[in-house]
Amino acid sequence: MPQVSAAAIRIVGLGLGANGSELRPFNESPGTVVVLAIQAPRGSGIVQIDSRGSQIDSFIDDKGQSLLEEGRIGSFPRIAEDGSAALVEAEVRARPSAGATSLSVQGSVAMTLAAGSKPTRVANVRLTQGQTFRVGTATMTVGEVATEEESTKITIGLTRTVLNTIREVRFFDAKNAAIEARRTSSGYINEKAEVQFDAKTKEKTVAIEFELWQNQRVIKAPFTVQAGLGIAAGPRASTSSDAPASAASNAGSNAAKSDPPAARPPEPPPVITAGDGAQSVEAVVKQMQSGAQAGKGGQILSVIYPTERPTYAQGVAMALVFLPMSSLDNEKEAERVTKELDAFFAKHQIKPPFSREPTDLFKGVDLAAFVSDAMVFMKGHVKKGDKAADALPVPAGRPENVKITGDAAVATLSGKEIKFTKVSNRWFIRLE
């Protein structure tokens, strides 16, 4: 999961002058905002943040006062060009009570993550308004082209869906030399989008290379952050798990002495069957890997924490949805895979949108049968030269640095920290 921490806090009181709004602090409406800093996992990129799919579950001050009035995740998140980080605002209308020194915010941020990117080059693109060209199965159109003294402003029209898959765009001349260029703007209205570049060239024909995000998946990243006067908390963003520690501890302010709000009571452990779980953390991972290779969805699901099995199935569905993206350079192949996927989802009675709540998406669906068939489908569509194991959505390698504390465990798999839970003396992997 991405790391989420508090990056800034803004508290605005009532305005002054006519109607109490003529003079407004920071030129903002009254309320409280905590800015969330999101760091993508190593090797991944943040493609898009869905403000509507995100939510704030709790927003309270250290006096115990709930501020969750008109709470929402802001509509204008900012994402770094390379997808490595993002800023999102958690907003409420209320303000902290008198004497409060810190805030605690809980919720989740819905986003699309991509695991790496792949370049696709289009040769001999004429920079003439109305000229069309294809990037895989997508059609793009050259819009306004304005040549200035040392550079050319180029507008390209495309769909919003394709725009969201672009990580970077590079330009090359007839001798395959890179042309210095930068993206100056991009935007969309409904599904129609355009992106504008400033390229230092007067060439009328160029090659354009599109770096496209691959293996996209939709997730909801949970967060719990605490913000006070000591908001800056060191050289790295804290994870969701360590964020509740007072953000003011480095500043030595009184906020560090405030007790955090009482935690929610823990939910009772789920009921498990005799075939659920495994005897050890290592056995959990091994069973997932062997189940994926054998196309046995029930074997995989049995070692996933019971309440998180629909979430895992949703991740599998999203991995399937983006399979055609790996064939953007072959239009016929992409269309063939898309038709096969449509038939596959129809067989299991799974209908889009796939980003809705997992329990709703898989209502009435046989999860074990779906995951079984999905593993077989993925193995059947592995490109020549690629390893089937790398294409399957299960942990790779063996658990390392296993640390067990009571009924909880943490292990490292492929450089990532994975959590496990023991229920009735049986171990399960967690997806949190």
Legacy VTK file of the C-alpha trace (Angstrom):
# vtk DataFile Version 3.0
C-alpha trace
ASCII
DATASET POLYDATA
POINTS 432 float
0.000 0.000 0.000
1.121 3.606 -0.491
2.480 5.522 2.491
0.177 8.283 3.753
1.208 11.064 6.136
0.136 14.580 7.123
1.958 17.266 5.134
0.154 20.462 6.142
-2.760 21.812 8.158
-4.960 24.877 7.582
-7.580 26.189 10.000
-9.675 29.148 8.878
-12.003 31.088 11.164
-14.914 33.348 10.282
-14.341 36.238 7.881
-14.823 39.935 8.477
-16.642 42.778 6.770
-19.827 42.510 4.692
-21.710 39.259 5.349
-18.686 37.943 7.222
-17.009 37.089 3.923
-15.594 40.334 2.581
-12.257 39.674 4.265
-11.378 35.983 4.521
-8.161 34.533 6.012
-6.072 32.945 3.229
-9.020 33.903 0.995
-10.591 30.566 2.054
-13.951 29.585 3.530
-14.138 28.717 7.245
-13.129 25.154 8.021
-10.234 22.773 8.604
-7.998 21.073 6.041
-5.319 18.435 6.555
-3.169 17.876 3.459
-2.249 14.222 2.950
1.100 13.328 1.378
0.936 10.034 -0.521
4.065 8.132 -1.544
3.651 5.367 -4.141
5.229 1.974 -3.381
8.654 1.446 -4.926
8.346 0.525 -8.589
4.760 1.782 -8.815
3.200 5.039 -9.946
0.062 6.932 -8.965
-1.969 7.308 -12.160
-5.185 8.855 -10.887
-6.933 9.720 -7.612
-10.679 9.267 -7.365
-11.956 11.949 -4.993
-15.526 10.657 -5.181
-14.466 7.132 -4.288
-12.395 8.398 -1.340
-13.831 9.059 2.084
-13.191 10.480 5.547
-14.406 8.196 8.338
-13.253 10.204 11.348
-11.986 13.765 11.900
-11.584 14.658 15.590
-9.462 16.939 17.754
-7.541 15.893 20.863
-10.416 17.146 23.052
-12.599 14.388 21.608
-14.719 16.784 19.517
-15.851 15.398 16.147
-15.318 17.851 13.287
-16.807 15.612 10.599
-19.154 18.224 9.132
-19.378 18.152 5.334
-16.215 16.071 5.303
-14.752 15.214 1.911
-11.569 14.559 -0.004
-10.781 17.614 -2.156
-11.631 17.545 -5.857
-8.245 18.757 -7.109
-5.501 16.338 -6.021
-1.987 16.998 -7.308
0.147 14.170 -8.672
3.883 14.322 -9.379
4.749 14.002 -13.075
6.546 10.697 -12.492
3.645 9.367 -10.395
5.842 8.867 -7.338
3.794 11.074 -5.004
0.576 13.019 -4.626
-1.059 15.617 -2.384
-4.710 15.295 -1.363
-6.758 17.575 0.903
-9.037 16.175 3.624
-11.570 18.949 4.248
-14.271 19.625 6.860
-16.406 22.693 7.599
-15.969 22.586 11.388
-12.998 23.911 13.361
-11.164 22.505 16.408
-12.547 23.261 19.855
-10.872 25.767 22.171
-7.551 24.523 23.551
-7.160 21.696 21.033
-3.591 21.150 19.846
-3.814 18.282 17.369
-6.175 16.516 14.968
-6.651 12.852 14.119
-8.032 11.910 10.698
-8.997 8.466 9.388
-10.321 7.393 6.024
-9.266 5.975 2.672
-8.062 7.382 -0.635
-9.234 5.643 -3.811
-6.592 5.660 -6.514
-5.265 3.882 -9.563
-1.746 2.484 -9.207
0.419 1.197 -12.051
3.238 -1.318 -11.754
5.808 0.116 -14.143
5.559 1.559 -17.637
6.380 0.653 -21.238
7.448 2.881 -24.185
5.557 2.858 -27.496
7.072 4.875 -30.357
5.179 6.276 -33.347
7.380 7.211 -36.320
6.812 9.889 -38.954
4.133 11.967 -37.245
3.421 15.026 -39.393
2.873 18.119 -37.266
-0.100 19.292 -39.276
-3.451 20.169 -37.726
-5.928 17.334 -38.205
-3.244 14.677 -38.768
-4.158 11.423 -36.969
-1.969 8.596 -35.760
-2.409 5.507 -33.611
-0.758 4.462 -30.367
-1.707 0.820 -30.096
-5.480 0.782 -30.424
-5.866 4.460 -29.486
-6.288 7.195 -32.101
-4.705 10.590 -31.462
-5.095 13.805 -33.444
-2.646 16.652 -33.933
-4.420 19.860 -32.957
-3.071 23.378 -33.062
0.580 23.679 -34.095
2.278 27.054 -33.568
5.907 27.544 -34.624
7.818 30.280 -32.818
11.440 31.441 -33.071
13.093 28.422 -31.465
10.279 26.079 -30.598
6.940 24.610 -31.645
3.823 24.395 -29.515
2.019 21.133 -30.249
-1.480 20.170 -29.091
-2.566 16.536 -29.285
-6.186 15.449 -28.912
-7.009 12.089 -27.348
-9.429 10.487 -24.912
-9.378 11.036 -21.174
-8.866 7.287 -20.650
-5.707 7.275 -22.778
-4.467 10.522 -21.201
-4.515 8.814 -17.809
-2.238 6.023 -19.099
0.540 8.408 -20.216
3.515 8.677 -17.903
5.830 10.622 -20.207
6.108 11.744 -23.848
9.380 12.130 -25.762
10.074 13.623 -29.209
12.788 12.608 -31.724
13.981 14.085 -35.018
14.633 12.314 -38.336
18.111 11.288 -37.122
16.637 9.741 -33.969
18.128 12.490 -31.806
16.081 13.467 -28.780
14.272 16.811 -29.006
14.077 18.871 -25.837
10.394 19.132 -24.969
8.099 19.572 -21.993
4.435 19.122 -21.300
2.927 22.555 -20.681
-0.704 21.653 -19.997
-3.355 18.964 -20.198
-7.074 18.766 -19.509
-10.349 17.123 -20.413
-14.090 17.678 -20.690
-16.013 14.444 -20.177
-14.079 11.881 -22.273
-12.497 14.400 -24.671
-8.969 15.410 -23.657
-5.942 17.230 -24.985
-2.322 17.675 -23.972
0.042 20.442 -25.061
3.833 20.365 -25.474
6.551 22.919 -26.132
9.260 21.270 -28.281
12.502 23.004 -29.240
12.328 22.142 -32.930
11.051 23.410 -36.263
10.798 19.910 -37.753
7.547 19.209 -39.581
7.793 15.447 -39.073
8.900 13.821 -35.816
8.808 10.538 -33.951
6.839 10.568 -30.696
7.441 8.042 -27.930
4.706 7.524 -25.343
5.715 5.990 -22.004
2.495 4.235 -20.931
1.603 3.001 -17.471
1.178 -0.781 -17.266
-0.716 -3.230 -15.027
-3.000 -0.641 -13.494
-5.124 -1.544 -10.481
-7.657 0.346 -8.412
-7.156 0.361 -4.642
-8.411 2.128 -1.543
-5.465 3.152 0.601
-6.488 3.464 4.269
-4.892 6.199 6.339
-4.720 7.356 9.937
-2.789 10.587 10.457
-2.343 12.994 13.339
-1.530 16.640 12.678
-0.450 19.387 15.051
2.042 22.251 15.208
4.925 19.827 14.591
3.549 18.759 11.215
6.999 18.323 9.602
8.107 14.911 10.799
11.519 14.096 9.406
13.053 13.026 6.086
10.473 10.450 4.997
6.719 10.122 4.904
5.418 7.937 7.709
3.283 4.923 6.887
-0.335 4.564 7.819
0.656 2.243 10.639
3.052 4.656 12.368
1.166 7.860 11.564
-0.913 7.945 14.787
2.222 8.856 16.739
2.094 12.581 17.453
3.292 14.589 14.488
4.460 17.263 16.925
6.967 15.049 18.732
9.964 16.532 16.873
8.904 20.095 17.620
8.674 19.681 21.392
5.282 21.404 21.483
2.434 20.678 23.860
0.780 18.733 21.056
3.211 15.901 21.730
1.793 15.540 25.239
-1.822 15.186 24.122
-3.327 11.739 24.333
-4.659 10.474 20.976
-8.397 9.862 20.678
-9.620 6.517 21.864
-9.262 3.825 19.189
-12.273 1.992 17.841
-12.958 -1.330 19.570
-11.385 -4.209 17.616
-13.704 -6.333 15.517
-14.141 -9.968 16.589
-12.033 -12.485 14.625
-13.832 -14.114 11.681
-15.150 -17.650 11.836
-12.899 -20.024 9.897
-13.355 -23.568 8.651
-11.090 -26.564 9.070
-9.585 -26.010 5.630
-8.739 -22.356 6.174
-5.286 -20.936 6.895
-1.856 -22.539 7.077
0.499 -23.636 9.810
3.056 -20.876 9.283
3.738 -17.620 7.453
5.984 -19.500 5.040
3.260 -22.070 4.397
0.756 -19.301 3.569
2.970 -17.870 0.835
3.883 -21.278 -0.559
0.222 -22.273 -0.759
-0.693 -19.087 -2.627
2.103 -19.628 -5.131
1.312 -23.301 -5.753
-2.420 -22.540 -5.962
-1.824 -19.868 -8.600
0.353 -22.167 -10.693
-2.221 -24.967 -10.477
-5.190 -22.665 -11.117
-6.802 -23.516 -7.784
-8.560 -20.406 -6.560
-9.929 -22.054 -3.437
-6.406 -22.913 -2.332
-5.357 -19.260 -2.697
-8.414 -17.772 -1.009
-8.228 -20.141 1.961
-5.033 -18.465 3.232
-6.284 -14.892 2.712
-7.926 -13.274 5.748
-11.633 -14.188 5.293
-13.082 -10.655 5.208
-10.489 -9.569 2.619
-11.113 -12.275 0.020
-13.496 -10.145 -2.102
-10.851 -7.394 -2.101
-8.274 -9.851 -3.445
-10.713 -10.987 -6.131
-11.225 -7.336 -7.107
-7.462 -6.937 -7.534
-7.450 -10.003 -9.782
-10.314 -8.536 -11.840
-8.454 -5.241 -12.288
-5.309 -7.084 -13.373
-7.398 -8.827 -16.036
-8.997 -5.580 -17.194
-5.605 -4.114 -18.068
-4.263 -7.159 -19.895
-5.019 -5.613 -23.333
-2.743 -2.679 -22.418
0.270 -4.977 -22.820
-0.672 -5.388 -26.501
-1.032 -1.705 -27.445
1.522 -2.232 -30.213
-0.675 -4.921 -31.784
-4.211 -3.734 -32.440
-5.606 -7.111 -33.510
-4.145 -8.858 -30.484
-5.527 -6.216 -28.110
-9.001 -6.561 -29.657
-8.816 -10.355 -29.398
-7.875 -10.257 -25.716
-10.629 -7.703 -25.033
-13.278 -9.968 -26.589
-12.015 -12.939 -24.573
-12.175 -10.853 -21.392
-15.741 -9.756 -22.120
-16.746 -13.396 -22.467
-14.801 -14.317 -19.319
-16.536 -11.712 -17.148
-19.923 -12.578 -18.659
-19.364 -16.232 -17.736
-18.812 -15.287 -14.094
-21.596 -12.658 -14.135
-19.237 -9.833 -13.169
-20.244 -6.424 -14.501
-18.408 -3.078 -14.515
-17.593 -0.738 -12.929
-14.944 -2.902 -11.316
-13.890 -0.177 -8.860
-17.053 -0.363 -6.751
-17.159 -2.047 -3.341
-15.798 -5.629 -3.616
-18.786 -7.149 -1.789
-21.112 -5.518 -4.321
-18.953 -6.428 -7.323
-18.870 -10.120 -6.369
-22.376 -10.474 -4.949
-23.604 -13.954 -5.917
-20.278 -14.828 -7.591
-18.370 -18.037 -6.809
-15.062 -16.439 -5.765
-13.075 -19.678 -5.866
-14.245 -20.491 -9.400
-13.551 -16.945 -10.571
-10.016 -16.867 -9.146
-9.300 -20.367 -10.517
-10.332 -19.420 -14.046
-8.552 -16.063 -13.769
-5.218 -17.738 -12.983
-5.610 -20.037 -15.974
-6.570 -17.052 -18.176
-3.510 -15.069 -17.094
-1.143 -17.988 -17.658
-2.645 -18.459 -21.106
-1.882 -14.865 -22.055
1.725 -14.624 -20.910
3.870 -13.185 -23.686
6.590 -15.302 -25.198
9.767 -14.983 -23.172
7.991 -13.860 -19.995
7.665 -16.021 -16.895
4.155 -17.157 -15.988
4.924 -16.756 -12.279
5.610 -13.032 -12.790
2.156 -12.522 -14.314
0.196 -14.071 -11.457
-1.103 -11.800 -8.646
0.468 -13.647 -5.716
3.585 -12.832 -3.668
6.883 -13.840 -5.253
9.855 -15.385 -3.490
10.107 -16.563 0.113
9.255 -14.601 3.274
12.282 -13.013 4.918
12.830 -11.283 8.268
9.692 -12.879 9.704
8.774 -11.211 13.016
5.954 -12.745 15.057
4.277 -10.876 17.908
1.453 -12.853 19.443
-1.182 -13.415 16.758
0.388 -10.958 14.310
3.398 -11.267 12.041
5.320 -9.155 9.550
7.581 -10.467 6.791
9.458 -9.050 3.819
8.571 -10.323 0.356
10.361 -8.918 -2.704
11.379 -5.886 -0.653
7.843 -5.162 0.570
6.493 -5.521 4.096
3.551 -7.949 4.292
1.349 -8.539 7.324
-0.113 -11.811 8.584
-2.678 -12.680 11.257
-3.260 -15.870 13.226
-6.831 -16.979 13.926
-7.571 -20.212 15.828
-3.905 -21.165 15.514
-3.960 -20.810 11.689
-2.100 -18.120 9.715
-3.590 -15.802 7.058
-2.093 -13.126 4.820
-3.505 -9.589 5.154
-4.159 -7.195 2.273
-4.122 -3.999 4.349
LINES 1 433
432 0 1 2 3 4 5 6 7 8 9 10 11 12 13 14 15 16 17 18 19 20 21 22 23 24 25 26 27 28 29 30 31 32 33 34 35 36 37 38 39 40 41 42 43 44 45 46 47 48 49 50 51 52 53 54 55 56 57 58 59 60 61 62 63 64 65 66 67 68 69 70 71 72 73 74 75 76 77 78 79 80 81 82 83 84 85 86 87 88 89 90 91 92 93 94 95 96 97 98 99 100 101 102 103 104 105 106 107 108 109 110 111 112 113 114 115 116 117 118 119 120 121 122 123 124 125 126 127 128 129 130 131 132 133 134 135 136 137 138 139 140 141 142 143 144 145 146 147 148 149 150 151 152 153 154 155 156 157 158 159 160 161 162 163 164 165 166 167 168 169 170 171 172 173 174 175 176 177 178 179 180 181 182 183 184 185 186 187 188 189 190 191 192 193 194 195 196 197 198 199 200 201 202 203 204 205 206 207 208 209 210 211 212 213 214 215 216 217 218 219 220 221 222 223 224 225 226 227 228 229 230 231 232 233 234 235 236 237 238 239 240 241 242 243 244 245 246 247 248 249 250 251 252 253 254 255 256 257 258 259 260 261 262 263 264 265 266 267 268 269 270 271 272 273 274 275 276 277 278 279 280 281 282 283 284 285 286 287 288 289 290 291 292 293 294 295 296 297 298 299 300 301 302 303 304 305 306 307 308 309 310 311 312 313 314 315 316 317 318 319 320 321 322 323 324 325 326 327 328 329 330 331 332 333 334 335 336 337 338 339 340 341 342 343 344 345 346 347 348 349 350 351 352 353 354 355 356 357 358 359 360 361 362 363 364 365 366 367 368 369 370 371 372 373 374 375 376 377 378 379 380 381 382 383 384 385 386 387 388 389 390 391 392 393 394 395 396 397 398 399 400 401 402 403 404 405 406 407 408 409 410 411 412 413 414 415 416 417 418 419 420 421 422 423 424 425 426 427 428 429 430 431
